[in-house]
Amino acid sequence: MAPLLVGEERVLTLSQTLERVLQIHPLVTASDLSVKRGEETLERAKGRRYLAESDVKLALGLVPSAKGDVFSSNDKSDDLDGLGPFTKMDLTIVQPLYTFGRIKSLITAANEALRMEEAKGRLTREELALETARLYWGLSLFQKGEESAKDLRKNYDKLVQEVETRLQKEDSEIDDTALLEIKSGLYAVEKGYWEAKEGREAASGFLATLLDLPGENPLRAQGETLPLPSEGELPLERVLAIAKGRSDELKAADAGVRALEAKWRLTRSNRMPLFYLAGALGYAHAGNRTDQTNPFVVDNFNYFRLGAFLGVSWNFNIFQGNHEATEAKLEYRSALEKRKALEQKVEGEARERFHELRKEAALLESVRTSLKSAKTWLQVSFDNWDMGIGEVNRLVKAYENYYKLQGESLEREYKYNLALTRFSSSVGGVSLLMEWMKNGKIVL
């Protein structure tokens, strides 16, 4: 983001705010690292298909001389003279031939674990986007609330001065009780102003910390206007179907279930034999020792060996294997049931957000209509007051009603913004909200 002078406000759109937090937040980095770890685990599992075991041993050192053969030699086994260098290398490889599905299950489990981490990463981003949007709309609310409170403060001060001026006239139609009535409302005016002012500063600081931006530059939300839903635009059954189909929570759970199913299959495969092909190559050389050509004589410092064989490995601990398979099966079945419960939760959450959106949209439209009437009432009361035919108590009441409804309008706008943001998260993500804002229409 572009540098600013100290004290200069930084104006942010919701899109800029979300883009920033998803670029720098540690939880996003942690999610990306978990995905990379899952990719490495998958590659390691795939590698089990070829040369599942390979072992190389190298040795260099000194060894006593040994000239002659098994029948005649001037050297003894405990001699320490005539030390000379030796080199040794032994290579062993094992290639699985038939594993009864072991490797396939390993790869499937690793692949589904990776899918689960990817879904969790998207879910982490979505939760961060929701929290960031909540802070953004909160900052916008406090900004507008502070502006409204400043306006009320200014107009209330003018009203007090006007009443004081009229009281000084000998033929004044009002008395001291009118002034007292007006001044008794000053506390509510100051309370509204300071709550909005401090709330804005706190929200700005909190959001700046989240976005890792300098604290000396107050943040200001541009405060975009969100579209309202049209009648019949959002059928509930379609909303629920979309919510379940796009839920990253369910996608993560599905991947976890498939991973546990693969684990169960692996434990069953482990009770079966493993057929493999093994090969070995060995070479050792010591120049101060006579190479023995008799195949029944072994010198561990002079040899060349090459061999291969077919083998089978089978763990006959059936009791332990059965228990491991049963445990894995129960874990898999438990995950299936949890997945069903999660689907109910996702559907219930989508249903709740759907009704919350409709309620907040209706209340926002209603309060805006009432606010227009209250503004007209206040203007008429002012005109009557200026002409000297208005009552001070009716003017004060019109004041109170207008600014009360204005505050209610801001609160309802904030709640509607949150409701639409949460609804978008249920049916496709907060990124969907950006499309609705751009197009000026809510479309599924």
Residue pairs with C-beta under 8 A, 6 or more apart in sequence:
1 10
1 16
1 20
1 213
4 10
4 214
4 217
6 216
6 217
7 216
7 217
7 218
8 217
9 217
9 218
9 219
9 220
10 213
10 217
10 218
10 219
10 220
11 220
11 221
11 222
12 136
12 219
12 220
12 221
12 222
13 222
13 224
14 133
14 136
14 221
14 222
14 224
14 433
14 434
14 437
15 434
17 132
17 133
17 136
17 207
17 211
17 221
18 129
18 132
18 133
18 430
18 434
20 211
20 213
21 128
21 129
21 132
21 210
21 211
22 28
22 125
22 128
22 129
24 211
24 212
25 128
25 210
27 124
27 128
28 121
28 124
28 125
28 128
30 124
31 117
31 120
31 121
31 124
31 125
32 121
34 117
34 120
34 121
35 114
35 117
35 118
35 121
37 117
38 110
38 113
38 114
38 116
38 117
38 118
39 114
41 110
41 113
41 114
42 107
42 110
42 111
42 113
42 114
44 110
45 103
45 106
45 107
45 109
45 110
45 111
46 107
46 110
48 96
48 103
48 106
48 107
49 96
49 103
49 107
50 95
51 93
51 94
51 95
52 94
52 95
52 96
52 103
52 276
53 92
53 93
53 94
54 91
54 92
54 93
54 94
55 90
55 91
55 92
55 93
56 89
56 90
56 91
57 88
57 89
57 90
57 91
58 87
58 88
58 89
59 86
59 87
59 88
59 89
60 85
60 86
60 87
60 88
61 85
61 86
62 83
62 84
62 85
62 86
63 83
63 84
63 85
63 86
63 286
63 288
63 289
63 301
64 75
64 79
64 80
64 81
64 82
64 83
64 288
65 75
65 79
65 81
65 82
65 83
65 84
65 288
65 289
66 73
66 75
66 288
66 289
66 290
66 299
67 73
67 74
67 75
67 288
67 289
67 290
68 74
68 75
68 290
69 290
69 292
69 294
69 297
70 292
70 294
70 297
73 290
75 82
82 288
83 288
84 286
84 287
84 288
84 289
85 286
85 287
86 284
86 285
86 286
86 289
86 301
87 284
87 285
87 286
88 283
88 284
88 285
88 300
88 301
89 281
89 282
89 283
89 284
90 280
90 281
90 282
90 283
91 280
91 281
91 282
92 278
92 279
92 280
93 278
93 279
93 280
94 276
94 277
94 278
95 276
95 277
95 278
95 279
96 102
96 103
96 274
96 275
96 276
97 275
97 276
97 277
97 310
98 274
98 275
99 269
99 274
99 275
100 269
100 272
100 273
100 274
101 265
101 266
101 269
102 266
102 269
102 270
102 274
105 262
105 263
105 265
105 266
105 269
106 262
106 266
108 258
108 259
108 262
108 265
109 259
109 262
109 263
109 266
112 255
112 256
112 258
112 259
112 262
113 255
113 256
113 259
115 251
115 255
115 258
116 252
116 255
116 256
116 259
119 248
119 249
119 251
119 252
119 255
120 248
120 252
122 248
122 429
123 248
123 249
123 252
126 248
126 425
126 429
126 430
129 425
129 429
129 430
129 431
130 421
130 422
130 425
130 430
132 207
132 210
133 418
133 421
133 430
133 433
134 418
134 421
135 203
135 206
135 207
135 210
136 207
136 221
137 221
137 414
137 417
137 418
137 421
138 199
138 203
138 414
139 200
139 203
139 204
139 207
139 219
139 220
139 221
140 221
140 222
140 223
140 414
140 417
141 199
141 410
141 411
141 413
141 414
142 196
142 197
142 199
142 200
142 203
143 200
143 220
143 221
143 223
144 223
144 410
144 413
145 192
145 195
145 196
145 199
145 200
145 407
145 410
146 193
146 196
146 197
146 200
148 192
148 196
148 403
148 406
148 407
148 410
149 189
149 192
149 193
149 196
149 197
150 193
152 189
152 192
152 193
152 399
152 403
153 189
153 190
153 193
155 399
156 182
156 185
156 186
156 189
156 399
159 182
159 395
159 396
159 399
160 179
160 182
160 183
160 186
162 385
163 174
163 178
163 179
163 182
163 392
164 179
166 172
166 173
166 174
167 174
167 175
167 176
167 178
167 179
173 388
174 392
178 392
178 393
181 392
181 393
181 396
182 392
182 396
185 396
185 399
185 400
192 403
192 407
201 218
204 218
204 219
204 220
205 215
207 219
208 214
208 215
208 217
208 219
209 215
211 219
213 219
224 437
226 416
226 417
226 420
226 433
226 436
226 437
227 436
227 437
227 439
227 440
227 441
227 442
228 361
228 364
228 365
228 416
228 442
229 357
229 358
229 361
229 442
230 441
230 442
233 442
233 443
234 354
234 357
234 442
234 444
236 351
236 354
238 444
239 350
239 351
239 354
239 426
239 427
239 444
240 347
240 350
240 351
240 354
242 427
242 428
242 444
243 346
243 347
243 349
243 350
243 426
243 427
244 250
244 343
244 346
244 347
244 350
246 427
246 428
246 429
247 346
247 426
249 342
249 346
250 339
250 342
250 343
250 346
253 335
253 338
253 339
253 342
254 339
256 335
256 339
257 332
257 335
257 336
257 339
260 328
260 331
260 332
260 335
261 332
263 328
263 331
263 332
264 325
264 328
264 329
264 331
264 332
266 328
267 321
267 324
267 325
267 327
267 328
268 325
270 315
270 321
270 324
270 325
271 315
271 318
271 321
271 322
271 325
272 314
273 312
273 313
273 314
274 312
274 313
274 314
275 310
275 311
275 312
276 310
276 311
276 312
276 313
277 308
277 309
277 310
277 311
278 308
278 309
278 310
278 311
279 307
279 308
280 305
280 306
280 307
280 308
281 305
281 306
282 303
282 304
282 305
282 306
283 303
283 304
283 305
284 300
284 301
284 302
284 303
285 301
285 302
286 301
286 302
289 299
289 301
289 302
290 302
291 299
291 302
292 298
292 299
292 302
315 321
346 426
349 426
350 426
350 427
353 419
353 422
353 423
353 425
353 426
354 423
354 426
356 419
356 422
356 423
357 416
357 419
357 420
357 423
359 419
360 412
360 415
360 416
360 419
360 420
361 416
361 419
363 412
363 415
363 416
364 409
364 412
364 413
364 415
364 416
367 405
367 408
367 409
367 412
368 409
370 405
371 402
371 405
371 406
371 409
374 398
374 401
374 402
374 405
374 406
375 402
377 398
377 401
377 402
378 398
378 399
378 401
378 402
380 398
381 390
381 394
381 395
381 398
381 399
382 390
382 395
382 398
383 390
384 390
384 394
384 395
385 392
385 395
420 433
420 436
420 442
421 430
421 433
424 430
424 432
424 433
424 436
427 444
428 444
435 443
436 442
436 443
